[in-house]
Structure formats: structure tokens, C-alpha cells
Amino acid sequence: MVDLTVSVDAMGGDAGPGAIVAALARSTVRHPDVRFLLHGDEAQLKPLVTRRRAKFASKVEVRHCPEVVRMEDKPSQVLRRGRNTSMWHTIEALQKGKAQVAVSAGNTGALMAVSMFQLRTLDGIDRPAIAALWPTRRGQSVVLDVGANVESDAQQLVDFAIMGEAFARAVLGLERPSVALLNVGSEDMKGHDAVKNAAHTLRQVNLPMEFRGFVEGDDIAEGTVDVVVTDGFTGNIALKTAEGTAKLVAGFLRAALYRSFLGRLGGIIASGALKTLRRKLDPRSANGGIFLGLNGIVVKSHGGADSVGFASALDMAIDMARADVMAKIAADHDALSDHQVRSAAAGTALA
């Protein structure tokens, strides 16, 4: 029985529709009760779907869209002239209630603009944020924002903290996630006014989180806290630096193993451990940036993701939809608003 529908942009990303359809095939094995709306060029998509097993094809509905959002397209151009694109129709299906979650590997800026235009933000949320699951020594942490907002004020950082802890509770199964703000030092006197003021607010509110103050960049990979909060400029640089470092380490290791006969022999002996390391360093396993704060769940897959990576993004989307993340964010933001109203009233009474 189908209990969830996922709206998918089949034309976004570098790998092409073939990789997207292959990812859907993987996902139907993991989630046999999920149905997919596949938006894109019907002439390309129909043969890719029908050549697979009939059981798979019965769960995929192809919806023709004649145009595609290119990676170089500006968000403003897409908002003005992109209503016949696969990306636009993917989000529109979510907005109209035809699907419970949407996934695209397309242009990030355009996807955010189209999502905000069609879905709007949740009541009280000024700006959405992109959250990412980050592999750490302890397992996984949530990091946000990783690219939606170049600058963020104190209230927006507080909103990101609420969205991050709600996401961690829903998807990671944590009852009371630990949360911290990314800063240039862990001491209270360090950092600019936005992070200091955000920390002051988060220390005062009674939310289902354990606020730990500030963490530094090396704490992210260490897994010092469950949720790391920062602005999109800093978060995106940290994310890309981590991805580049993982590739560098993998390249160094590969070169060392193949440099000599003894290196190759050592690689054979340690093959089990090396497979485990490769799996932990593989960015495909944690692929998917989540747009939090919208009236709908949108997951952005990495543009270069293959079928394995895109299937991971689909897994993330399905988990979020079933965990009802939006409801948790709304409830926690209402609690924050009530606290701020009471604090303002108390301040007025004292005056």
C-alpha cells in the first residue's frame, strides 16, 4: 500500500535522467510503499522507466515538462520564465498536495527561490536554511546553514537552532539534542554580536535541546554536539572544505597503496578495513541538503551525485516526511515566541 509520494526533478544534476531513474529503482527496494512523480522530458524518461520491471514502473508516474533549469541560470530568471521547467513542476506538486516531499539535484539558488516562492516560509520563520548531515567520530551531526543565507542575524541563528534540533529529534531519533553555535573560540567573549546575542537567547529558552554555547571548526568532525549552527557563508565553506579534504585523504591513500608491490600487498591484507574507511569517506552516503523552514519538505541532492548518491537523498526525504519535521519545528518556534512575549511583558512591568 502506498503511504507516501515523492516529487522528483528528473532533469536536474550532472548525471542525467538515467542516474535519477536508477536511484528510484534502488529506493523502491528500500521503500516498497513509496510512489514517485517524475518530472522531465517524457521522451527520455518513459523508456528509462518501462525497460525496468513492471513492479517498479507501476510506482513511477512520468509528468512531461518541456524545459530545464540550467546550472548557470539565475534564480530571478527562473522565477520569471521557468514555469514549464521540471524543477518548477516538482515543487508545484508539493505545493498542491500531490506529494509530501520534493527532491532535486538542480541549481541550488534556483531551487531555493522556486521553493520559497511557491511554498513560503513557516509562520515566524524569516529565512529557510539548508541543513546537512555531517559524518563525525560519534556518528552523524546536523550542520546548518550550509548555503542558503550569506549573512544571518541573531534571531535567524536562533531560528536555525530550533530547526536543527527539531530535525535531529525527528530524523536522528535524539530526545534532547545538544546544540552549539559555530564560533572562532569557545569562550563567551569571542565572536561577533550576532552569535553572542543568539547564544544569550538560547540560554534563556526552555526547548527540547541542550544548548552548549560555542564550538570551533574542529568540533564538527569530532561530533562534540549533535547540531552545529552557523550562517550560510561559513557553513558552505566548511562543507566544501570537508568534502575536499575527504577526497584528498582518499587520493593520498590510493597513491600510497599502489606505489609499490608491498603497498599493494598491504592493501590486500587490510582490504576489509579499507572498505570501511572508503564507506565512511564516501560523500554519497550523506548526500542531501535539506531546506528547513518552508511549508513543505525539499531536499537538494548534490549536483554531481550518481544513482547511489541520489538514492541517499531520496532516503533522507522519505525519512523527513515520515518523521513530520515541519510540525516539530512549528511547535518549538511557537514555544520560543511565547517565551519572548513573556520576557517582553516582564521587562515592561519592571520598567
C-alpha positions in Angstrom: 0.0 0.0 0.0 1.4 3.4 -1.0 1.6 5.8 2.0 3.9 8.5 0.6 4.5 10.3 -2.7 7.9 11.9 -3.6 8.1 14.5 -6.3 11.4 14.2 -8.2 13.1 16.6 -10.7 14.5 14.1 -13.2 16.4 16.7 -15.3 18.5 18.3 -12.5 22.1 17.4 -11.8 25.1 16.4 -13.9 24.5 12.6 -14.2 21.3 12.9 -16.2 17.9 11.2 -16.1 19.4 7.7 -16.3 21.0 8.1 -12.9 17.8 9.5 -11.4 15.7 6.6 -12.6 18.4 4.1 -11.3 18.2 5.9 -7.9 14.4 5.5 -7.9 14.8 1.8 -8.6 17.1 1.5 -5.6 14.7 3.4 -3.5 11.7 1.3 -4.3 13.5 -1.8 -3.0 14.2 0.1 0.3 10.8 1.7 0.4 8.2 -0.5 -1.4 5.3 1.6 -0.1 6.5 4.8 -1.8 5.3 6.3 -5.1 7.2 8.8 -7.3 6.1 11.6 -9.5 8.9 12.0 -12.1 9.1 15.4 -13.8 11.0 16.0 -17.0 11.2 15.1 -20.7 8.8 12.3 -21.3 10.6 11.1 -24.4 13.7 10.4 -22.3 12.1 9.2 -19.2 9.4 6.8 -20.4 11.9 4.3 -22.0 14.1 4.5 -18.9 11.2 3.6 -16.7 9.5 1.0 -18.8 12.7 -1.0 -19.5 12.8 -1.9 -15.8 10.5 -4.3 -14.1 6.8 -3.7 -14.3 6.5 -3.6 -10.5 8.9 -0.6 -10.5 7.2 1.1 -13.4 3.8 0.9 -11.6 5.2 3.1 -8.8 6.5 5.8 -11.1 4.3 8.4 -12.9 6.1 10.5 -15.5 4.9 14.1 -15.9 6.1 15.8 -19.0 7.9 19.2 -18.7 9.5 20.6 -21.8 12.1 22.9 -20.2 15.0 22.5 -17.8 16.7 24.8 -15.3 20.4 25.0 -16.2 23.1 25.3 -13.6 24.1 28.8 -14.9 20.5 30.2 -14.8 20.0 33.0 -12.3 17.2 32.5 -9.7 15.4 35.6 -10.9 15.4 34.3 -14.5 13.8 31.0 -13.3 11.1 32.8 -11.3 10.2 34.9 -14.3 10.4 32.3 -17.1 10.8 28.9 -15.5 7.2 27.8 -15.0 7.5 25.0 -17.6 10.6 23.5 -16.2 10.9 20.2 -14.4 12.1 22.0 -11.2 9.1 24.3 -11.1 6.7 21.4 -11.6 8.5 19.3 -8.9 7.9 21.9 -6.3 4.4 22.7 -7.6 3.3 19.1 -7.0 4.4 19.5 -3.3 2.6 22.9 -3.0 -0.6 21.4 -4.4 -0.5 18.4 -2.1 0.1 15.9 -4.8 3.3 14.8 -3.0 4.7 15.0 0.6 8.3 15.8 -0.3 10.3 17.0 -3.2 13.9 16.2 -4.4 16.1 17.8 -7.0 19.8 17.8 -7.9 19.5 21.0 -9.9 20.7 24.6 -9.5 20.7 25.3 -5.7 19.9 29.1 -5.9 17.0 28.5 -8.3 15.6 25.6 -6.3 15.6 27.8 -3.1 14.0 30.7 -5.0 11.3 28.5 -6.5 10.7 26.7 -3.2 10.3 30.0 -1.3 8.1 31.5 -4.0 5.7 28.5 -4.1 5.8 27.2 -0.5 6.5 30.3 1.6 8.2 30.0 5.0 6.6 28.7 8.1 4.9 31.3 10.3 7.5 33.2 12.3 10.5 31.9 10.3 12.3 34.7 8.5 14.5 32.7 6.3 14.9 29.0 5.5 18.2 27.2 6.0 19.9 24.3 4.3 20.8 21.6 6.7 23.3 18.8 6.1 24.1 15.5 7.9 27.8 15.5 8.7 29.7 12.3 9.4 31.6 12.5 12.7 33.6 10.3 15.0 30.5 9.8 17.1 28.2 9.1 14.1 26.4 12.0 12.5 25.7 15.6 13.3 23.4 18.2 11.8 25.0 21.4 10.4 23.1 24.4 9.3 23.0 26.7 7.4 25.3 25.4 4.7 24.5 27.8 1.9 21.1 29.5 1.9 22.0 32.7 3.7 25.3 34.5 3.3 24.6 36.6 6.4 22.4 35.8 9.4 21.4 38.0 12.4 20.9 36.7 15.9 17.2 35.9 15.5 17.9 33.9 12.4 20.6 31.9 14.1 18.1 31.1 16.9 15.6 30.0 14.3 18.3 27.8 12.7 19.0 26.2 16.1 15.3 25.4 16.6 15.0 23.9 13.1 18.2 21.9 13.6 17.2 20.4 16.9 13.8 19.5 15.6 15.4 17.8 12.6 17.8 16.0 14.9 15.0 14.8 17.1 12.9 13.6 14.1 15.5 12.0 11.9 18.3 11.1 14.2 15.9 9.9 16.9 17.5 12.1 19.7 15.3 13.0 22.6 17.2 16.1 23.6 19.9 17.0 21.0 23.0 19.0 22.1 23.2 22.3 20.1 26.0 24.9 19.7 26.9 27.9 17.7 30.0 27.8 15.4 32.5 30.4 16.5 36.1 31.4 16.5 36.5 30.2 20.0 34.5 28.5 22.8 34.8 31.4 25.2 31.8 33.6 25.8 33.6 36.8 25.0 34.6 35.7 21.5 32.7 36.2 18.2 30.6 38.9 16.7 27.3 40.4 18.1 25.0 38.0 16.2 26.4 34.8 17.7 26.7 36.4 21.2 23.1 37.6 21.1 21.9 34.3 19.7 23.7 32.4 22.5 22.1 34.7 25.1 18.6 33.9 23.8 19.2 30.2 23.5 20.4 30.0 27.1 17.1 31.6 28.3 14.5 29.5 26.5 13.1 26.1 27.6 13.3 24.0 24.4 13.9 20.2 23.9 17.6 20.8 23.4 20.8 21.0 25.5 22.5 24.3 24.5 26.3 24.0 24.8 27.3 27.6 23.8 30.1 27.8 21.2 32.1 25.2 19.3 35.0 25.6 16.9 35.6 24.2 13.4 37.4 21.1 14.5 34.5 20.2 16.8 32.3 19.5 13.8 34.1 16.3 12.7 34.7 15.4 16.3 31.0 15.3 16.9 31.2 17.4 20.0 27.5 18.3 19.7 24.5 17.0 17.7 23.6 20.3 16.0 26.1 23.0 14.8 24.5 26.3 13.9 26.2 28.9 11.7 25.5 31.3 8.8 25.4 30.0 5.2 28.6 31.7 4.2 30.7 30.0 6.9 28.7 26.7 6.7 29.1 26.3 3.0 32.9 26.9 3.1 33.2 24.4 5.9 31.2 21.8 3.9 33.2 22.3 0.8 36.5 22.2 2.7 35.4 18.9 4.4 34.5 17.4 1.1 37.8 18.4 -0.5 39.7 17.1 2.5 38.0 13.7 2.2 38.9 13.5 -1.4 42.5 14.5 -0.7 42.9 11.8 2.0 41.4 9.2 -0.2 43.7 10.2 -3.1 46.8 10.1 -0.8 45.8 6.7 0.5 45.2 5.3 -3.0 48.6 6.6 -4.2 50.4 5.1 -1.3 48.8 1.7 -1.8 49.6 1.5 -5.5 53.1 2.9 -5.3 54.9 -0.4 -4.7 54.4 -4.1 -4.5 54.5 -4.1 -0.7 51.9 -1.3 -0.7 49.6 -3.4 -2.9 50.1 -6.4 -0.7 49.3 -4.4 2.4 46.2 -3.1 0.7 45.0 -6.7 0.1 45.7 -7.7 3.7 43.9 -4.6 5.0 41.1 -4.7 2.4 38.3 -5.0 5.0 39.5 -2.0 7.0 40.0 0.0 3.8 36.4 -0.8 2.6 35.1 0.5 5.9 37.2 3.7 5.6 36.1 4.2 2.0 32.5 3.9 3.1 32.9 6.4 5.9 34.6 8.9 3.5 32.1 8.4 0.7 30.1 11.7 0.4 27.3 9.8 -1.3 26.2 8.2 1.9 25.3 11.5 3.4 24.1 13.2 0.2 21.3 15.7 0.5 20.9 19.2 1.8 17.5 19.8 3.5 15.6 23.1 3.1 14.2 23.7 6.6 11.7 26.4 7.5 9.4 26.1 4.4 5.8 25.0 4.3 7.0 21.8 2.6 9.9 19.4 2.7 12.5 20.0 -0.1 15.8 18.0 -0.3 18.6 19.2 -2.5 20.9 16.5 -3.8 24.5 17.3 -4.8 24.6 18.2 -8.5 27.3 15.6 -9.2 25.5 12.8 -7.4 25.3 9.4 -9.1 22.5 6.9 -8.6 23.8 5.9 -5.2 24.1 9.4 -4.0 20.7 10.5 -5.3 19.2 7.4 -3.7 20.6 8.6 -0.4 18.9 12.0 -0.9 15.6 10.1 -1.5 16.1 8.2 1.7 16.6 11.4 3.6 13.4 12.9 2.0 11.3 9.9 2.9 12.6 9.8 6.5 11.8 13.5 6.9 8.3 13.2 5.6 7.5 10.3 7.9 9.0 12.0 10.9 6.8 15.1 10.4 9.7 17.5 10.9 7.7 20.6 9.9 5.3 20.0 12.8 8.1 19.8 15.3 9.7 23.0 14.0 6.4 24.9 14.2 5.8 23.7 17.8 9.3 24.6 19.0 9.1 28.0 17.3 5.8 28.7 19.0 7.4 27.9 22.4 10.2 30.4 21.6 7.7 33.1 20.6 5.8 32.5 23.9 9.0 32.9 25.8 9.9 36.1 24.0 6.4 37.6 24.7 6.6 36.7 28.4 10.1 38.2 28.6 9.0 41.4 26.9 6.0 41.7 29.2 8.2 41.1 32.3 10.6 43.8 31.1 7.7 46.3 30.7 6.3 45.5 34.2 9.7 46.1 35.7 10.1 49.4 33.9 
